[in-house]
Amino acid sequence: MDRVKKLAASLCFAALLCAVLALAASVLERKNSVKNYARFWEDPKGYDVWFLGTSHVYYGIQPMDLWEQYGIRSYNLAASSSTLPQTYWTLVCALEQAQPEVVVLDAFKVHMNEKHHDDRVSHVGLDSIPLSAAKLKGICDMFDTWEERFEYICKFSVYHSRWEELEKQDFNYQLSPMKGSQLKDKLADFSGFQYIAKEDMSPTDTVGFCYLEKIIEECQKRGIKLVLAAFPFCGSEEEQRGINAVPGVAKAHGVDFLDMAHEEGLLDYSVDFGDRNHVNLFGSKKLTRYMGDYLSQHCGLKDYRDTPEVAEEWNADFAIFLQEKIKWMKAAKSLKRYVQWLSDDRYACYLYQEKAPDPKGGLARELAQLNNIHLISLEEAKARMGGEIRGGYAFFVEDAKGEMVDKAVFRKGKRQ
Amino acid sequence: MLFHSIDFLMFFPIVVLMYYAIPKKARYLWLLAASYFFYMCWNAKYAMLLLYSTAITYLSGLCIDWCDRKKKPLGWKKLFVAMSFCMNLSILFLFKYFDFAIENLNALLETCGLAVITPGFSLLLPVGISFYTFQALSYTMDVYRKDIYVERNFLKYALFVSFFPQLVAGPIERSKNLLKQISCGHSFSYENFRRGLLLMLWGYFQKIVIADRLAFLVDTVYGDLYSYQGEQYLLASVLFAIQIYCDFSGYSIIAAGAAKVMGFQLMENFDCPYFARSVAEFWRRWHISLTSWFRDYLYIPLGGSRKGAVRRYVNIMVVFLVSGLWHGAQWSFVIWGGLNGLFQVVGSLCQPLRKKAGRLLQVKEESFGHRCFQALVTFILVDFAWIFFRADTLGDALHVVGGIFTMQNPWFFMDGSIYGLGLSQKQFSLAVFSMLILAAADWMKHRKINVMDRLLEQDIWCRWLVYIVGTLFVLVFGVWGNAYDAQAFVYFQF
């Protein structure tokens, strides 16, 4: 009896200890992965389109805009610097729980022979995936040593040292309403960029291509429509050669290939990029529209905007998404970044400018992208502001109901 | 595998589970296999050296026993002892001291204008060789002195030499203690299991929370000495004293805890050494297993204190110079050992003078203030010697000493500069807090308060709270996992 009591007490203690450690682990864990992807892993069903790949995808495609404009339910499972093996295992883990109608895969990184990057960036994509047999298999496949594998199986072994960096948001954080996407509000001019010839291709015997084939096989086995995509980027020749070899693989397997990189007139390379690899808000708007048109015309997806039980939840998420965008708009301290947030056609923007910007400058190019901008006089600007305006640029942003969402004055490029 | 590695965290539960699952009579075989596996994880080839040392000392025991049974002359027994020592120490010399010997010989040859010797090979130091060699040799001596029966079961004897909790960094167990326990079967004891795990937790606290954290600061300064000055040297040297204590003591406690979980009792290796009131007392409290080994197998055979004061002081110096050399094949280690010996000799010589001064000044020797003063002086002397232990070369050690004595900026300790030496303010504060916990625990032990007994007397909720908070503290604040480079145990180089 004494033995039984001790055993029972020991088991209770072990359970309590595990609970406390699990709580500590959840507080200490870095929240990048959780914030972006936890919403998906909580309930993977209910998404018809999964976007997979690298940061090209999560900056390029906005699921909430796809919802609002096309009624498409999608999630952006793309992760920073995700190699094809990581993308494959993310897909396998997700398919254990749900199955979409369409998978859109960015084929960037096919040229690589490494299964993972050395700088632990894989944590961003892998941390929020619940531990399962498939995830374990994936970790063992991607990483060679048990030391490397252990940090993905037991994230606490890496994050326990974060006690120094803990902030309020580690204890009380909000999941991102972006459905895995992010937005880049920078401006970089790549108007001089030239893609290499499409015929210049890399060999297809890399690890990247091997896992691309596995992804194709996995989707076709399950009857999922797979769309391979080349997202616009101003990358190295080696990276471009890899992408150039993808159409051949797609054709061989009867899979659609969406070549947004070479699509004439899709993007303005002088204004649609935030950096070499990622489009900004302007570019994202165009790519999302392009993707939405393609999905609605070629994939037979249902428009759920008229389905009340679905629309209610998604519209609520969309409202939160708009609130977040307004928050970021209000937080933008530099003029060029602020203008990016005005790319949203839902708002009307009234602009007073002391003098027109240099036509060759970045600001002029950004303003030219806006469909919703109206120039106003100084008097009207003062009236809207309710006070003096001393030169520079004054913006007044209104929503569809005519309610003021934001007003901002910029002088010398900085918000006043 | 290190005690704080993922490998050990997987290895240990499996070993313990299997240990209690298999029949008692076969348990030592399982432990032997596990111990060799543990050692071979470091370097599989060098397990042959462990086996060699085991075989030689095992055979020496049988031969010595044969001499006794056949009533052979004493010289025969001494011959077998000498052979055992020579064969084992020659291996130790080859792997540990050969390069050092060649280096010094070449220095001498160069001075004489002769051609230097270039050895055609280079050997990696097998981990723990100094420990298991001494442990095995202690058996030879114990059999010779008839302090222990001869172990005829080679596999049981092999387990005595290779028992994994204490194989690579001690404590250096005596056959009288450990060999007897191997022969007894151990049933599962909840009390041993619980106490063993608590000991391991305390050991991990010392090792991965304190020692490995202080190592960041100590290594920053000692790793780039000429970028720092006296104030930084002083801070790093003081913290090194704590680091090496926690590193070594932590390991010994984890070893003792792991052994206790399986029902084995290992000897205590540290007894609040920084509360010692003299250097001699310090060495009765520090690395007790090694000090007692040198006392029983070197100091006493040399005559101990039985042959007059001068001979006693010579014996002390010999023991500590050899001890220094045992710690490392470098002159700085020899000097470290020599300093410790010198402090004891001078301390002994000055004792009558100190007593007279005490009587004149009416000092109350057992007063709290005087005890603190003695402990502080002892710490300063010991820490001074640690400089030679930690510095990479003798030159570096002298540079550090010089820097400390020409310190010019005492405000360094108060103006926030200490947070630029590898530990942020939060990290440093955590280290200080942890050292205070350690000091409190050691003080209670010094006052003969058994902290573990007191804890286990408490109500279940209180105990569980301590266990959970302690475990959480060690896991969160410990330096482990891939967020850090593993800070290997300091004594593994021996």
Interface residues (C-beta under 8 A of the other chain):
Chain A: R3 K6 A9 F13 L16 L17 V20 L21 A24 L28 W146 E147 E148 F150 E151 F156 S157 V158 Y159 H160 S161 W163 E164
Chain B: I6 D7 Y190 S424 K426 Q427 I460 W464 Y467 I468 T471 L472 L475 V476 F477 G478 V479 W480 G481 N482 A483 Y484
